[in-house]
Amino acid sequence: MAYEKIKVDVEGKVAWLRLSSPPLNIVDMEMMDEMISALRDIEGKDTVVTVIAAEGKHFSAGAEIKEHYPDKAPQMIEKFTELIKSILNSKKITVAAVRGYALGGGFEIPLVCDIILTSEKAKLGNPEILLAHYPPISLAVLPHIIPAKNAFEFIITGDTFDARTAKEMGIVNHVFAEEEFEEKVKEFVSKLIEKSPIALLLTKKAFKSSLTLSFEERSSIINGIYLNELIKSEDAVEGLDAFIEKRKPEWKGK
């Protein structure tokens, strides 16, 4: 499929999905459709990591304001929720690479990724309250990432936070210098794909399955995946053999 507002490249085990509507990469319904289609296509590929990044100085200043009016809002919310579910339900490791503005819906997209990497000049926030709106996805997700009171303040003030503050809050994983950002993102992703593909994907499966359950339910699911799927893989045995034999493992991804 030819895309107008995004670009997709697959490099080995990594799929790069880039928002490509600078300068602000506004996420309108057309871009949402393209992202949903691209993510669906990526799920069928032999990749392990999906990096969601953007062209230009800014990740995204958010969803299209004109699509928030009552006549279009229901369709927009439905489509944006479908996009968010596509990211949340992805079996791949999802990494958001954020520089510049990540505001409103442009913040919620990274928020639901597994890992957020930002440049030191990134600005993140949910300014919807300033327009007498609220951010549905952040309301549903953010209190499960950071303390509820901090999440409420983040949303109710509409303030914008710099990358280091967001990291201190527990929203961002790593903050890199602006001039090294692209190189550092590639280094981070390279470290991931050095590991066994099946181990990475099953670890994510186990991690995600356990977030909202009791300890007994969590441990039962996690142990089941480990014993019935991971430990029976060739890579799991190869990892043990390589450690004992003091050599670099040769992953087969199965």
FIBAZA-30915 format. One record per residue (C-alpha): x, y, z; residue number from 1; residue in one letter. Coordinates in steps of 0.5 Angstrom, whole numbers. Last residue first. Example, Ala and Ser with C-alpha at 12.3 -4.5 7.8 and 13.67 -1.06 7.14 Angstrom:
((27,-2,14),2,"s");
((25,-9,16),1,"a");
END
This chain:
((25,-41,34),254,"k");
((28,-35,33),253,"g");
((35,-38,31),252,"k");
((40,-35,35),251,"w");
((47,-36,35),250,"e");
((50,-35,42),249,"p");
((56,-32,43),248,"k");
((61,-37,47),247,"r");
((63,-39,54),246,"k");
((61,-46,53),245,"e");
((56,-46,59),244,"i");
((53,-39,57),243,"f");
((53,-41,50),242,"a");
((49,-48,52),241,"d");
((44,-44,56),240,"l");
((42,-39,51),239,"g");
((42,-45,46),238,"e");
((37,-49,50),237,"v");
((32,-42,50),236,"a");
((34,-41,43),235,"d");
((31,-48,41),234,"e");
((25,-47,44),233,"s");
((22,-51,49),232,"k");
((24,-47,55),231,"i");
((20,-41,52),230,"l");
((13,-45,50),229,"e");
((10,-49,55),228,"n");
((15,-48,61),227,"l");
((16,-40,60),226,"y");
((8,-39,58),225,"i");
((6,-43,63),224,"g");
((10,-40,69),223,"n");
((8,-33,66),222,"i");
((0,-35,66),221,"i");
((1,-38,73),220,"s");
((5,-33,76),219,"s");
((0,-27,74),218,"r");
((-6,-31,76),217,"e");
((-3,-32,83),216,"e");
((0,-25,84),215,"f");
((-7,-22,82),214,"s");
((-8,-20,75),213,"l");
((-8,-13,72),212,"t");
((-1,-13,69),211,"l");
((0,-20,68),210,"s");
((-1,-22,61),209,"s");
((3,-16,58),208,"k");
((9,-19,62),207,"f");
((8,-26,59),206,"a");
((7,-24,52),205,"k");
((13,-19,52),204,"k");
((17,-24,55),203,"t");
((15,-29,49),202,"l");
((16,-24,44),201,"l");
((23,-22,47),200,"l");
((25,-30,48),199,"a");
((22,-32,41),198,"i");
((27,-26,38),197,"p");
((33,-29,42),196,"s");
((37,-22,44),195,"k");
((42,-18,39),194,"e");
((35,-15,37),193,"i");
((35,-11,43),192,"l");
((42,-8,43),191,"k");
((41,-6,36),190,"s");
((34,-2,38),189,"v");
((38,2,43),188,"f");
((44,3,39),187,"e");
((39,5,33),186,"k");
((36,10,38),185,"v");
((42,13,41),184,"k");
((45,14,33),183,"e");
((38,18,32),182,"e");
((39,22,38),181,"f");
((46,24,38),180,"e");
((45,31,37),179,"e");
((39,32,41),178,"e");
((42,29,47),177,"a");
((39,23,49),176,"f");
((33,22,55),175,"v");
((31,14,56),174,"h");
((25,11,59),173,"n");
((20,16,59),172,"v");
((14,16,63),171,"i");
((17,15,70),170,"g");
((16,21,73),169,"m");
((23,23,73),168,"e");
((23,21,66),167,"k");
((18,26,64),166,"a");
((22,31,68),165,"t");
((28,30,64),164,"r");
((24,30,57),163,"a");
((21,37,59),162,"d");
((13,37,61),161,"f");
((8,41,58),160,"t");
((2,43,63),159,"d");
((-5,41,61),158,"g");
((-7,42,69),157,"t");
((-12,37,69),156,"i");
((-8,31,65),155,"i");
((-1,32,69),154,"f");
((-4,33,76),153,"e");
((-9,27,75),152,"f");
((-3,23,73),151,"a");
((1,25,79),150,"n");
((-4,23,83),149,"k");
((-5,17,80),148,"a");
((2,15,81),147,"p");
((5,13,74),146,"i");
((4,8,69),145,"i");
((-3,5,71),144,"h");
((-5,12,72),143,"p");
((-3,14,65),142,"l");
((-7,9,61),141,"v");
((-15,10,61),140,"a");
((-14,18,63),139,"l");
((-8,18,58),138,"s");
((-13,15,52),137,"i");
((-19,19,54),136,"p");
((-15,26,53),135,"p");
((-20,31,56),134,"y");
((-23,37,53),133,"h");
((-25,44,55),132,"a");
((-19,47,50),131,"l");
((-14,48,56),130,"l");
((-16,41,58),129,"i");
((-13,38,52),128,"e");
((-6,40,53),127,"p");
((-4,33,55),126,"n");
((4,34,55),125,"g");
((11,32,53),124,"l");
((16,37,50),123,"k");
((23,34,47),122,"a");
((29,38,48),121,"k");
((33,32,51),120,"e");
((31,27,46),119,"s");
((26,22,47),118,"t");
((26,14,48),117,"l");
((19,11,50),116,"i");
((19,4,51),115,"i");
((13,-1,51),114,"d");
((9,4,47),113,"c");
((2,6,50),112,"v");
((5,13,52),111,"l");
((8,14,45),110,"p");
((1,14,42),109,"i");
((-2,18,47),108,"e");
((3,24,47),107,"f");
((2,26,39),106,"g");
((-6,25,41),105,"g");
((-5,31,46),104,"g");
((2,33,45),103,"l");
((9,30,43),102,"a");
((13,36,41),101,"y");
((20,36,39),100,"g");
((24,29,39),99,"r");
((20,22,41),98,"v");
((23,15,39),97,"a");
((17,11,41),96,"a");
((19,3,41),95,"v");
((14,-3,41),94,"t");
((16,-10,42),93,"i");
((12,-14,37),92,"k");
((6,-18,39),91,"k");
((2,-11,38),90,"s");
((-4,-11,42),89,"n");
((-3,-4,45),88,"l");
((0,-1,38),87,"i");
((-7,-4,35),86,"s");
((-11,-2,41),85,"k");
((-8,5,40),84,"i");
((-10,6,33),83,"l");
((-17,3,34),82,"e");
((-18,8,39),81,"t");
((-16,13,34),80,"f");
((-21,11,29),79,"k");
((-27,11,34),78,"e");
((-25,18,37),77,"i");
((-25,21,30),76,"m");
((-31,18,28),75,"q");
((-35,20,34),74,"p");
((-31,27,34),73,"a");
((-33,29,27),72,"k");
((-40,32,28),71,"d");
((-39,34,35),70,"p");
((-32,38,33),69,"y");
((-26,34,35),68,"h");
((-24,33,28),67,"e");
((-22,40,27),66,"k");
((-17,40,32),65,"i");
((-13,35,28),64,"e");
((-10,30,33),63,"a");
((-3,32,37),62,"g");
((3,36,36),61,"a");
((7,30,33),60,"s");
((14,28,34),59,"f");
((17,34,32),58,"h");
((23,37,29),57,"k");
((22,33,22),56,"g");
((20,26,21),55,"e");
((17,22,26),54,"a");
((18,16,30),53,"a");
((15,9,32),52,"i");
((20,3,32),51,"v");
((17,-4,31),50,"t");
((21,-9,34),49,"v");
((21,-17,33),48,"v");
((20,-17,25),47,"t");
((18,-23,21),46,"d");
((12,-20,18),45,"k");
((5,-21,19),44,"g");
((5,-16,25),43,"e");
((8,-11,20),42,"i");
((2,-11,16),41,"d");
((-3,-9,21),40,"r");
((1,-4,24),39,"l");
((2,-1,17),38,"a");
((-6,-1,16),37,"s");
((-7,2,23),36,"i");
((-2,7,21),35,"m");
((-5,9,15),34,"e");
((-12,10,18),33,"d");
((-10,14,23),32,"m");
((-6,19,18),31,"m");
((-12,20,14),30,"e");
((-16,21,21),29,"m");
((-12,27,23),28,"d");
((-5,26,27),27,"v");
((-2,33,26),26,"i");
((6,31,24),25,"n");
((8,38,26),24,"l");
((12,41,21),23,"p");
((12,36,18),22,"p");
((7,30,15),21,"s");
((11,24,15),20,"s");
((10,20,22),19,"l");
((15,14,21),18,"r");
((14,7,22),17,"l");
((21,3,22),16,"w");
((20,-4,23),15,"a");
((26,-8,26),14,"v");
((28,-15,25),13,"k");
((32,-14,18),12,"g");
((31,-7,16),11,"e");
((23,-6,15),10,"v");
((22,1,12),9,"d");
((15,5,13),8,"v");
((13,12,12),7,"k");
((7,16,14),6,"i");
((3,21,11),5,"k");
((1,19,4),4,"e");
((2,12,4),3,"y");
((2,7,-2),2,"a");
((0,0,0),1,"m");
END
